[in-house]
Amino acid sequence: MKIKVGIVDDHKLFRTSFGLLLSQLDGVEVVFQCSNGIELFEVLKTKMVDILFLDIQMPIMDGFEITPKLNERYPNLKILILSSFNDPYTIERMLKYNIAGYLTKNAGQSQIKKAIFNVYEDGVYYDSQIRGIVKHLQDADYKKDAGLTQKEIEIIKLFVKQYSGREIAEKLHLSVRTVEKHKEIIMQKTGANNFIGAVAYAIIRHYITEDDLL
């Protein structure tokens, strides 16, 4: 079984080259490539993928417009931002959406492969560039207004470190059902559509630190 991926980028040369790079990875299948958001939503009517690589700056409909629509229509679709932008404002803004990770376009093949498999296993992935942005968010004046409990924060931290629901349950001496219930409550408290969104919220609101992403 292969991990199905899609690519949305308006630069044809980059899109084609990136598609070839992904097709060379064992266990990965490139299902479609699109040049803008309108094409993407048409394709998604008939084809679905596990992971979507999404550029930010595009004509017609950019990544900031596409992402919330994807969150609403396809909440289980995992979005990996792949952008040439690495400034704090852009990354901070994208972190507020339910994205599974953020890569810069100078990422190497091994890093891209790691991102795909980490995200597929219900994890999150951020390249080294994101560390400074997380530090920036920690220094910003955000209020911890979700009221997460210590147990809920522990669950988020273990999730970020790629532990499965069963492994989290064993570590915290809980049942798997209780862990899933905690995750539901966390999503309700943070207003997230999925648990990746809850993780992003926890980063922005300082519930988890830069070390927790390592």
Number of C-alpha atoms within 10 A of each C-alpha: 6 10 16 18 23 24 26 24 26 20 13 13 10 12 18 14 11 18 19 12 14 21 15 12 13 10 13 17 18 21 16 18 22 20 18 24 23 13 13 19 16 11 15 13 8 7 12 16 18 17 22 24 21 26 27 23 16 17 12 11 14 18 21 16 12 18 21 17 14 18 20 11 11 14 16 17 18 27 26 24 24 22 21 13 15 16 12 16 11 14 19 19 10 20 20 17 21 28 25 28 25 25 27 19 16 10 14 10 14 10 14 20 16 12 21 27 17 18 21 16 11 17 23 26 25 19 14 13 16 22 16 13 21 23 15 14 19 18 10 12 9 11 9 13 9 16 11 16 12 10 12 16 16 17 23 24 21 18 20 21 16 17 18 16 19 14 15 21 18 13 12 13 10 13 14 16 12 12 21 15 12 17 19 16 14 25 20 14 14 20 13 21 18 21 21 26 22 24 29 24 23 21 22 24 19 19 23 21 18 16 9 13 16 11
